[in-house]
Amino acid sequence: MDDILKIAQDCGFAVVLEGRIGNQEYNSVSGPVQALERFAEAIRDTVLQTQPRQNE
């Protein structure tokens, strides 16, 4: 989960720890639409890099 929050921060989102109950953390993530677009691209690129290429 820390990786996805790091990606969100790198893309321009504000990530705020709202609270912790036991081992569970509650975070808020907010930002502009441009940050959401960068986040979607980063996730897409990560998935494409981890998928094996198929022979054409």
CHARMM internal coordinates of N, CA and C (Angstrom, degrees):
IC EDIT
DIST 1 N 1 CA 1.4616
DIST 1 CA 1 C 1.5220
ANGL 1 N 1 CA 1 C 110.83
DIST 1 C 2 N 1.3365
ANGL 1 CA 1 C 2 N 116.29
DIHE 1 N 1 CA 1 C 2 N -32.59
DIST 2 N 2 CA 1.4583
ANGL 1 C 2 N 2 CA 118.88
DIHE 1 CA 1 C 2 N 2 CA -179.97
DIST 2 CA 2 C 1.5162
ANGL 2 N 2 CA 2 C 111.57
DIHE 1 C 2 N 2 CA 2 C -61.86
DIST 2 C 3 N 1.3401
ANGL 2 CA 2 C 3 N 116.89
DIHE 2 N 2 CA 2 C 3 N -33.54
DIST 3 N 3 CA 1.4581
ANGL 2 C 3 N 3 CA 120.11
DIHE 2 CA 2 C 3 N 3 CA -179.93
DIST 3 CA 3 C 1.5196
ANGL 3 N 3 CA 3 C 111.86
DIHE 2 C 3 N 3 CA 3 C -62.84
DIST 3 C 4 N 1.3176
ANGL 3 CA 3 C 4 N 116.91
DIHE 3 N 3 CA 3 C 4 N -42.73
DIST 4 N 4 CA 1.4626
ANGL 3 C 4 N 4 CA 119.94
DIHE 3 CA 3 C 4 N 4 CA -177.75
DIST 4 CA 4 C 1.5296
ANGL 4 N 4 CA 4 C 110.73
DIHE 3 C 4 N 4 CA 4 C -69.07
DIST 4 C 5 N 1.3291
ANGL 4 CA 4 C 5 N 117.67
DIHE 4 N 4 CA 4 C 5 N -34.53
DIST 5 N 5 CA 1.4648
ANGL 4 C 5 N 5 CA 120.17
DIHE 4 CA 4 C 5 N 5 CA 176.32
DIST 5 CA 5 C 1.5265
ANGL 5 N 5 CA 5 C 110.46
DIHE 4 C 5 N 5 CA 5 C -68.94
DIST 5 C 6 N 1.3310
ANGL 5 CA 5 C 6 N 117.26
DIHE 5 N 5 CA 5 C 6 N -35.82
DIST 6 N 6 CA 1.4599
ANGL 5 C 6 N 6 CA 121.37
DIHE 5 CA 5 C 6 N 6 CA 176.81
DIST 6 CA 6 C 1.5218
ANGL 6 N 6 CA 6 C 110.49
DIHE 5 C 6 N 6 CA 6 C -65.15
DIST 6 C 7 N 1.3252
ANGL 6 CA 6 C 7 N 117.15
DIHE 6 N 6 CA 6 C 7 N -43.23
DIST 7 N 7 CA 1.4647
ANGL 6 C 7 N 7 CA 121.03
DIHE 6 CA 6 C 7 N 7 CA 177.06
DIST 7 CA 7 C 1.5190
ANGL 7 N 7 CA 7 C 109.77
DIHE 6 C 7 N 7 CA 7 C -60.96
DIST 7 C 8 N 1.3339
ANGL 7 CA 7 C 8 N 117.06
DIHE 7 N 7 CA 7 C 8 N -43.67
DIST 8 N 8 CA 1.4667
ANGL 7 C 8 N 8 CA 120.81
DIHE 7 CA 7 C 8 N 8 CA 179.30
DIST 8 CA 8 C 1.5290
ANGL 8 N 8 CA 8 C 110.90
DIHE 7 C 8 N 8 CA 8 C -59.77
DIST 8 C 9 N 1.3254
ANGL 8 CA 8 C 9 N 117.29
DIHE 8 N 8 CA 8 C 9 N -45.09
DIST 9 N 9 CA 1.4661
ANGL 8 C 9 N 9 CA 120.41
DIHE 8 CA 8 C 9 N 9 CA 178.18
DIST 9 CA 9 C 1.5184
ANGL 9 N 9 CA 9 C 111.24
DIHE 8 C 9 N 9 CA 9 C -63.26
DIST 9 C 10 N 1.3261
ANGL 9 CA 9 C 10 N 117.19
DIHE 9 N 9 CA 9 C 10 N -43.09
DIST 10 N 10 CA 1.4574
ANGL 9 C 10 N 10 CA 121.37
DIHE 9 CA 9 C 10 N 10 CA -179.88
DIST 10 CA 10 C 1.5256
ANGL 10 N 10 CA 10 C 111.77
DIHE 9 C 10 N 10 CA 10 C -62.32
DIST 10 C 11 N 1.3289
ANGL 10 CA 10 C 11 N 116.71
DIHE 10 N 10 CA 10 C 11 N -27.51
DIST 11 N 11 CA 1.4615
ANGL 10 C 11 N 11 CA 121.77
DIHE 10 CA 10 C 11 N 11 CA -179.29
DIST 11 CA 11 C 1.5276
ANGL 11 N 11 CA 11 C 112.85
DIHE 10 C 11 N 11 CA 11 C -86.78
DIST 11 C 12 N 1.3274
ANGL 11 CA 11 C 12 N 117.56
DIHE 11 N 11 CA 11 C 12 N -6.39
DIST 12 N 12 CA 1.4550
ANGL 11 C 12 N 12 CA 120.05
DIHE 11 CA 11 C 12 N 12 CA 176.24
DIST 12 CA 12 C 1.5124
ANGL 12 N 12 CA 12 C 115.85
DIHE 11 C 12 N 12 CA 12 C 111.30
DIST 12 C 13 N 1.3298
ANGL 12 CA 12 C 13 N 117.24
DIHE 12 N 12 CA 12 C 13 N 5.69
DIST 13 N 13 CA 1.4618
ANGL 12 C 13 N 13 CA 119.91
DIHE 12 CA 12 C 13 N 13 CA 176.77
DIST 13 CA 13 C 1.5240
ANGL 13 N 13 CA 13 C 110.40
DIHE 12 C 13 N 13 CA 13 C -81.06
DIST 13 C 14 N 1.3127
ANGL 13 CA 13 C 14 N 115.85
DIHE 13 N 13 CA 13 C 14 N 150.73
DIST 14 N 14 CA 1.4535
ANGL 13 C 14 N 14 CA 122.02
DIHE 13 CA 13 C 14 N 14 CA 169.71
DIST 14 CA 14 C 1.5290
ANGL 14 N 14 CA 14 C 106.43
DIHE 13 C 14 N 14 CA 14 C -91.15
DIST 14 C 15 N 1.3254
ANGL 14 CA 14 C 15 N 116.70
DIHE 14 N 14 CA 14 C 15 N 125.89
DIST 15 N 15 CA 1.4664
ANGL 14 C 15 N 15 CA 122.17
DIHE 14 CA 14 C 15 N 15 CA 178.88
DIST 15 CA 15 C 1.5198
ANGL 15 N 15 CA 15 C 107.18
DIHE 14 C 15 N 15 CA 15 C -115.86
DIST 15 C 16 N 1.3344
ANGL 15 CA 15 C 16 N 115.53
DIHE 15 N 15 CA 15 C 16 N 119.19
DIST 16 N 16 CA 1.4601
ANGL 15 C 16 N 16 CA 121.21
DIHE 15 CA 15 C 16 N 16 CA -175.43
DIST 16 CA 16 C 1.5239
ANGL 16 N 16 CA 16 C 108.97
DIHE 15 C 16 N 16 CA 16 C -121.46
DIST 16 C 17 N 1.3294
ANGL 16 CA 16 C 17 N 116.08
DIHE 16 N 16 CA 16 C 17 N 129.49
DIST 17 N 17 CA 1.4581
ANGL 16 C 17 N 17 CA 120.77
DIHE 16 CA 16 C 17 N 17 CA 174.15
DIST 17 CA 17 C 1.5277
ANGL 17 N 17 CA 17 C 107.66
DIHE 16 C 17 N 17 CA 17 C -77.18
DIST 17 C 18 N 1.3155
ANGL 17 CA 17 C 18 N 115.99
DIHE 17 N 17 CA 17 C 18 N 115.03
DIST 18 N 18 CA 1.4603
ANGL 17 C 18 N 18 CA 121.35
DIHE 17 CA 17 C 18 N 18 CA -177.71
DIST 18 CA 18 C 1.5258
ANGL 18 N 18 CA 18 C 111.62
DIHE 17 C 18 N 18 CA 18 C -86.59
DIST 18 C 19 N 1.3259
ANGL 18 CA 18 C 19 N 115.87
DIHE 18 N 18 CA 18 C 19 N -32.41
DIST 19 N 19 CA 1.4536
ANGL 18 C 19 N 19 CA 118.36
DIHE 18 CA 18 C 19 N 19 CA -179.30
DIST 19 CA 19 C 1.5037
ANGL 19 N 19 CA 19 C 111.90
DIHE 18 C 19 N 19 CA 19 C 179.22
DIST 19 C 20 N 1.3054
ANGL 19 CA 19 C 20 N 114.82
DIHE 19 N 19 CA 19 C 20 N 171.19
DIST 20 N 20 CA 1.4531
ANGL 19 C 20 N 20 CA 121.07
DIHE 19 CA 19 C 20 N 20 CA 179.72
DIST 20 CA 20 C 1.5187
ANGL 20 N 20 CA 20 C 107.62
DIHE 19 C 20 N 20 CA 20 C -141.72
DIST 20 C 21 N 1.3192
ANGL 20 CA 20 C 21 N 115.78
DIHE 20 N 20 CA 20 C 21 N 128.59
DIST 21 N 21 CA 1.4573
ANGL 20 C 21 N 21 CA 122.06
DIHE 20 CA 20 C 21 N 21 CA 175.38
DIST 21 CA 21 C 1.5176
ANGL 21 N 21 CA 21 C 106.69
DIHE 20 C 21 N 21 CA 21 C -125.62
DIST 21 C 22 N 1.3280
ANGL 21 CA 21 C 22 N 115.59
DIHE 21 N 21 CA 21 C 22 N 109.70
DIST 22 N 22 CA 1.4586
ANGL 21 C 22 N 22 CA 119.45
DIHE 21 CA 21 C 22 N 22 CA -174.68
DIST 22 CA 22 C 1.5185
ANGL 22 N 22 CA 22 C 109.48
DIHE 21 C 22 N 22 CA 22 C 64.07
DIST 22 C 23 N 1.3210
ANGL 22 CA 22 C 23 N 116.21
DIHE 22 N 22 CA 22 C 23 N -126.57
DIST 23 N 23 CA 1.4605
ANGL 22 C 23 N 23 CA 121.10
DIHE 22 CA 22 C 23 N 23 CA 178.48
DIST 23 CA 23 C 1.5229
ANGL 23 N 23 CA 23 C 112.76
DIHE 22 C 23 N 23 CA 23 C -90.95
DIST 23 C 24 N 1.3262
ANGL 23 CA 23 C 24 N 117.39
DIHE 23 N 23 CA 23 C 24 N -6.69
DIST 24 N 24 CA 1.4614
ANGL 23 C 24 N 24 CA 121.98
DIHE 23 CA 23 C 24 N 24 CA -176.12
DIST 24 CA 24 C 1.5242
ANGL 24 N 24 CA 24 C 110.90
DIHE 23 C 24 N 24 CA 24 C -87.42
DIST 24 C 25 N 1.3472
ANGL 24 CA 24 C 25 N 116.54
DIHE 24 N 24 CA 24 C 25 N 127.85
DIST 25 N 25 CA 1.4663
ANGL 24 C 25 N 25 CA 121.17
DIHE 24 CA 24 C 25 N 25 CA 175.55
DIST 25 CA 25 C 1.5161
ANGL 25 N 25 CA 25 C 109.48
DIHE 24 C 25 N 25 CA 25 C -105.58
DIST 25 C 26 N 1.3120
ANGL 25 CA 25 C 26 N 116.08
DIHE 25 N 25 CA 25 C 26 N 145.11
DIST 26 N 26 CA 1.4590
ANGL 25 C 26 N 26 CA 122.76
DIHE 25 CA 25 C 26 N 26 CA 177.68
DIST 26 CA 26 C 1.5195
ANGL 26 N 26 CA 26 C 107.69
DIHE 25 C 26 N 26 CA 26 C -118.41
DIST 26 C 27 N 1.3420
ANGL 26 CA 26 C 27 N 115.58
DIHE 26 N 26 CA 26 C 27 N 118.84
DIST 27 N 27 CA 1.4565
ANGL 26 C 27 N 27 CA 121.99
DIHE 26 CA 26 C 27 N 27 CA -177.47
DIST 27 CA 27 C 1.5121
ANGL 27 N 27 CA 27 C 110.15
DIHE 26 C 27 N 27 CA 27 C -118.90
DIST 27 C 28 N 1.3252
ANGL 27 CA 27 C 28 N 115.30
DIHE 27 N 27 CA 27 C 28 N 151.81
DIST 28 N 28 CA 1.4509
ANGL 27 C 28 N 28 CA 121.97
DIHE 27 CA 27 C 28 N 28 CA 169.72
DIST 28 CA 28 C 1.5179
ANGL 28 N 28 CA 28 C 107.49
DIHE 27 C 28 N 28 CA 28 C -111.94
DIST 28 C 29 N 1.3230
ANGL 28 CA 28 C 29 N 115.80
DIHE 28 N 28 CA 28 C 29 N 138.27
DIST 29 N 29 CA 1.4570
ANGL 28 C 29 N 29 CA 121.86
DIHE 28 CA 28 C 29 N 29 CA 178.77
DIST 29 CA 29 C 1.5198
ANGL 29 N 29 CA 29 C 106.68
DIHE 28 C 29 N 29 CA 29 C -126.04
DIST 29 C 30 N 1.3340
ANGL 29 CA 29 C 30 N 116.01
DIHE 29 N 29 CA 29 C 30 N 125.33
DIST 30 N 30 CA 1.4642
ANGL 29 C 30 N 30 CA 118.71
DIHE 29 CA 29 C 30 N 30 CA 179.13
DIST 30 CA 30 C 1.5198
ANGL 30 N 30 CA 30 C 109.43
DIHE 29 C 30 N 30 CA 30 C -146.36
DIST 30 C 31 N 1.3275
ANGL 30 CA 30 C 31 N 114.26
DIHE 30 N 30 CA 30 C 31 N 154.91
DIST 31 N 31 CA 1.4537
ANGL 30 C 31 N 31 CA 119.05
DIHE 30 CA 30 C 31 N 31 CA 179.56
DIST 31 CA 31 C 1.5162
ANGL 31 N 31 CA 31 C 110.67
DIHE 30 C 31 N 31 CA 31 C 173.90
DIST 31 C 32 N 1.3196
ANGL 31 CA 31 C 32 N 115.81
DIHE 31 N 31 CA 31 C 32 N -179.48
DIST 32 N 32 CA 1.4663
ANGL 31 C 32 N 32 CA 121.19
DIHE 31 CA 31 C 32 N 32 CA -178.33
DIST 32 CA 32 C 1.5335
ANGL 32 N 32 CA 32 C 111.56
DIHE 31 C 32 N 32 CA 32 C -76.48
DIST 32 C 33 N 1.3071
ANGL 32 CA 32 C 33 N 115.96
DIHE 32 N 32 CA 32 C 33 N 165.26
DIST 33 N 33 CA 1.4623
ANGL 32 C 33 N 33 CA 122.09
DIHE 32 CA 32 C 33 N 33 CA 179.13
DIST 33 CA 33 C 1.5303
ANGL 33 N 33 CA 33 C 110.20
DIHE 32 C 33 N 33 CA 33 C -59.37
DIST 33 C 34 N 1.3085
ANGL 33 CA 33 C 34 N 117.78
DIHE 33 N 33 CA 33 C 34 N -35.06
DIST 34 N 34 CA 1.4635
ANGL 33 C 34 N 34 CA 120.61
DIHE 33 CA 33 C 34 N 34 CA 179.07
DIST 34 CA 34 C 1.5289
ANGL 34 N 34 CA 34 C 110.68
DIHE 33 C 34 N 34 CA 34 C -60.91
DIST 34 C 35 N 1.3262
ANGL 34 CA 34 C 35 N 117.23
DIHE 34 N 34 CA 34 C 35 N -37.39
DIST 35 N 35 CA 1.4647
ANGL 34 C 35 N 35 CA 120.69
DIHE 34 CA 34 C 35 N 35 CA 176.68
DIST 35 CA 35 C 1.5254
ANGL 35 N 35 CA 35 C 110.29
DIHE 34 C 35 N 35 CA 35 C -65.52
DIST 35 C 36 N 1.3171
ANGL 35 CA 35 C 36 N 116.62
DIHE 35 N 35 CA 35 C 36 N -38.01
DIST 36 N 36 CA 1.4647
ANGL 35 C 36 N 36 CA 120.85
DIHE 35 CA 35 C 36 N 36 CA 177.60
DIST 36 CA 36 C 1.5239
ANGL 36 N 36 CA 36 C 110.40
DIHE 35 C 36 N 36 CA 36 C -63.89
DIST 36 C 37 N 1.3246
ANGL 36 CA 36 C 37 N 116.95
DIHE 36 N 36 CA 36 C 37 N -41.01
DIST 37 N 37 CA 1.4615
ANGL 36 C 37 N 37 CA 121.01
DIHE 36 CA 36 C 37 N 37 CA 178.10
DIST 37 CA 37 C 1.5320
ANGL 37 N 37 CA 37 C 110.48
DIHE 36 C 37 N 37 CA 37 C -63.64
DIST 37 C 38 N 1.3379
ANGL 37 CA 37 C 38 N 117.23
DIHE 37 N 37 CA 37 C 38 N -44.12
DIST 38 N 38 CA 1.4669
ANGL 37 C 38 N 38 CA 120.58
DIHE 37 CA 37 C 38 N 38 CA 178.12
DIST 38 CA 38 C 1.5256
ANGL 38 N 38 CA 38 C 110.60
DIHE 37 C 38 N 38 CA 38 C -63.50
DIST 38 C 39 N 1.3354
ANGL 38 CA 38 C 39 N 116.80
DIHE 38 N 38 CA 38 C 39 N -39.54
DIST 39 N 39 CA 1.4603
ANGL 38 C 39 N 39 CA 121.67
DIHE 38 CA 38 C 39 N 39 CA 179.14
DIST 39 CA 39 C 1.5331
ANGL 39 N 39 CA 39 C 110.33
DIHE 38 C 39 N 39 CA 39 C -62.51
DIST 39 C 40 N 1.3248
ANGL 39 CA 39 C 40 N 116.51
DIHE 39 N 39 CA 39 C 40 N -46.23
DIST 40 N 40 CA 1.4697
ANGL 39 C 40 N 40 CA 120.77
DIHE 39 CA 39 C 40 N 40 CA 179.42
DIST 40 CA 40 C 1.5251
ANGL 40 N 40 CA 40 C 110.49
DIHE 39 C 40 N 40 CA 40 C -60.99
DIST 40 C 41 N 1.3196
ANGL 40 CA 40 C 41 N 117.56
DIHE 40 N 40 CA 40 C 41 N -42.27
DIST 41 N 41 CA 1.4652
ANGL 40 C 41 N 41 CA 121.10
DIHE 40 CA 40 C 41 N 41 CA 177.95
DIST 41 CA 41 C 1.5242
ANGL 41 N 41 CA 41 C 111.28
DIHE 40 C 41 N 41 CA 41 C -63.86
DIST 41 C 42 N 1.3228
ANGL 41 CA 41 C 42 N 117.11
DIHE 41 N 41 CA 41 C 42 N -42.03
DIST 42 N 42 CA 1.4625
ANGL 41 C 42 N 42 CA 120.81
DIHE 41 CA 41 C 42 N 42 CA -179.82
DIST 42 CA 42 C 1.5251
ANGL 42 N 42 CA 42 C 111.04
DIHE 41 C 42 N 42 CA 42 C -63.99
DIST 42 C 43 N 1.3154
ANGL 42 CA 42 C 43 N 117.48
DIHE 42 N 42 CA 42 C 43 N -41.77
DIST 43 N 43 CA 1.4656
ANGL 42 C 43 N 43 CA 121.02
DIHE 42 CA 42 C 43 N 43 CA 178.81
DIST 43 CA 43 C 1.5274
ANGL 43 N 43 CA 43 C 109.81
DIHE 42 C 43 N 43 CA 43 C -66.73
DIST 43 C 44 N 1.3264
ANGL 43 CA 43 C 44 N 116.50
DIHE 43 N 43 CA 43 C 44 N -43.94
DIST 44 N 44 CA 1.4687
ANGL 43 C 44 N 44 CA 120.25
DIHE 43 CA 43 C 44 N 44 CA 178.45
DIST 44 CA 44 C 1.5275
ANGL 44 N 44 CA 44 C 110.57
DIHE 43 C 44 N 44 CA 44 C -59.17
DIST 44 C 45 N 1.3266
ANGL 44 CA 44 C 45 N 116.62
DIHE 44 N 44 CA 44 C 45 N -46.65
DIST 45 N 45 CA 1.4667
ANGL 44 C 45 N 45 CA 120.75
DIHE 44 CA 44 C 45 N 45 CA -179.72
DIST 45 CA 45 C 1.5205
ANGL 45 N 45 CA 45 C 111.17
DIHE 44 C 45 N 45 CA 45 C -62.11
DIST 45 C 46 N 1.3286
ANGL 45 CA 45 C 46 N 117.17
DIHE 45 N 45 CA 45 C 46 N -39.57
DIST 46 N 46 CA 1.4652
ANGL 45 C 46 N 46 CA 121.24
DIHE 45 CA 45 C 46 N 46 CA 178.70
DIST 46 CA 46 C 1.5222
ANGL 46 N 46 CA 46 C 110.60
DIHE 45 C 46 N 46 CA 46 C -63.47
DIST 46 C 47 N 1.3144
ANGL 46 CA 46 C 47 N 116.84
DIHE 46 N 46 CA 46 C 47 N -43.31
DIST 47 N 47 CA 1.4696
ANGL 46 C 47 N 47 CA 120.82
DIHE 46 CA 46 C 47 N 47 CA 179.85
DIST 47 CA 47 C 1.5247
ANGL 47 N 47 CA 47 C 110.09
DIHE 46 C 47 N 47 CA 47 C -65.62
DIST 47 C 48 N 1.3246
ANGL 47 CA 47 C 48 N 117.45
DIHE 47 N 47 CA 47 C 48 N -43.72
DIST 48 N 48 CA 1.4615
ANGL 47 C 48 N 48 CA 120.36
DIHE 47 CA 47 C 48 N 48 CA -179.78
DIST 48 CA 48 C 1.5260
ANGL 48 N 48 CA 48 C 111.77
DIHE 47 C 48 N 48 CA 48 C -63.52
DIST 48 C 49 N 1.3233
ANGL 48 CA 48 C 49 N 116.99
DIHE 48 N 48 CA 48 C 49 N -33.75
DIST 49 N 49 CA 1.4603
ANGL 48 C 49 N 49 CA 120.31
DIHE 48 CA 48 C 49 N 49 CA 179.84
DIST 49 CA 49 C 1.5237
ANGL 49 N 49 CA 49 C 112.11
DIHE 48 C 49 N 49 CA 49 C -72.23
DIST 49 C 50 N 1.3158
ANGL 49 CA 49 C 50 N 117.27
DIHE 49 N 49 CA 49 C 50 N -27.44
DIST 50 N 50 CA 1.4667
ANGL 49 C 50 N 50 CA 120.14
DIHE 49 CA 49 C 50 N 50 CA -176.47
DIST 50 CA 50 C 1.5295
ANGL 50 N 50 CA 50 C 112.64
DIHE 49 C 50 N 50 CA 50 C -91.89
DIST 50 C 51 N 1.3290
ANGL 50 CA 50 C 51 N 117.80
DIHE 50 N 50 CA 50 C 51 N -13.71
DIST 51 N 51 CA 1.4574
ANGL 50 C 51 N 51 CA 120.37
DIHE 50 CA 50 C 51 N 51 CA 179.58
DIST 51 CA 51 C 1.5336
ANGL 51 N 51 CA 51 C 109.59
DIHE 50 C 51 N 51 CA 51 C -83.87
DIST 51 C 52 N 1.3198
ANGL 51 CA 51 C 52 N 116.79
DIHE 51 N 51 CA 51 C 52 N 136.10
DIST 52 N 52 CA 1.4695
ANGL 51 C 52 N 52 CA 118.56
DIHE 51 CA 51 C 52 N 52 CA 176.57
DIST 52 CA 52 C 1.5373
ANGL 52 N 52 CA 52 C 109.97
DIHE 51 C 52 N 52 CA 52 C -68.66
DIST 52 C 53 N 1.3121
ANGL 52 CA 52 C 53 N 115.43
DIHE 52 N 52 CA 52 C 53 N 143.06
DIST 53 N 53 CA 1.4648
ANGL 52 C 53 N 53 CA 120.00
DIHE 52 CA 52 C 53 N 53 CA 178.70
DIST 53 CA 53 C 1.5275
ANGL 53 N 53 CA 53 C 109.73
DIHE 52 C 53 N 53 CA 53 C -74.54
DIST 53 C 54 N 1.3177
ANGL 53 CA 53 C 54 N 114.82
DIHE 53 N 53 CA 53 C 54 N 141.17
DIST 54 N 54 CA 1.4467
ANGL 53 C 54 N 54 CA 119.64
DIHE 53 CA 53 C 54 N 54 CA 177.18
DIST 54 CA 54 C 1.5309
ANGL 54 N 54 CA 54 C 108.08
DIHE 53 C 54 N 54 CA 54 C -96.05
DIST 54 C 55 N 1.3187
ANGL 54 CA 54 C 55 N 116.31
DIHE 54 N 54 CA 54 C 55 N 142.86
DIST 55 N 55 CA 1.4585
ANGL 54 C 55 N 55 CA 119.66
DIHE 54 CA 54 C 55 N 55 CA 177.18
DIST 55 CA 55 C 1.5069
ANGL 55 N 55 CA 55 C 110.32
DIHE 54 C 55 N 55 CA 55 C -68.63
DIST 55 C 56 N 1.3055
ANGL 55 CA 55 C 56 N 115.24
DIHE 55 N 55 CA 55 C 56 N 138.09
DIST 56 N 56 CA 1.4836
ANGL 55 C 56 N 56 CA 119.31
DIHE 55 CA 55 C 56 N 56 CA -179.55
DIST 56 CA 56 C 1.4892
ANGL 56 N 56 CA 56 C 111.43
DIHE 55 C 56 N 56 CA 56 C -89.35
END
COOR INIT
IC SEED 1 N 1 CA 1 C
IC BUILD
